[in-house]
């Protein structure tokens, strides 16, 4: 507010400044960073600078940023949950300009995933280690601290948590011959879509036995014995 007076009998002129804050809709994948962006202008639509914009997400204050020469303030924000959230941006009153604010929305989408399974080979009565990787398909990054479930021929055999490299391991023993189909699943959560993958292998009997084949051939009433070792 500005006031002026030429003398005691002059009329005091009062000019009320007006501000307009605009915050913009945004969208992002869960777990990734996004700029919450707002603009501050005066009543002539001229950008203001060196003013502070405060940002709230779903009613919770998350931080503030000083606007640049174009009247723009950008605040970096990350959500680890999917959904639609309100963005409230406000300019608080100072000595020159009054308060103004605006509301927009942030849409956070779940991130698609993929599971890689190492090929499984083994023998009867042998214990093998099942190894899988959980991958963020959006940025091709490995995902840590998530639970994956292991199934063999449709039966759940256990679960494991991915390490810092996105790898989960589980031991399994082949107790009989036949076809084995390994299916690994990751259940959808607040950040990621679920995914699954499978691999198959056939386990046959071990055949390490030496076999003696003893045919008999009659030669003028003499028996000839042939030993063939396999």
Order of alpha helices (4+ residues) and beta strands (2+ residues): beta-beta-beta-beta-beta-beta-beta-beta-beta-beta-beta-beta-beta-beta-beta-beta-beta-beta-beta-beta-beta-beta
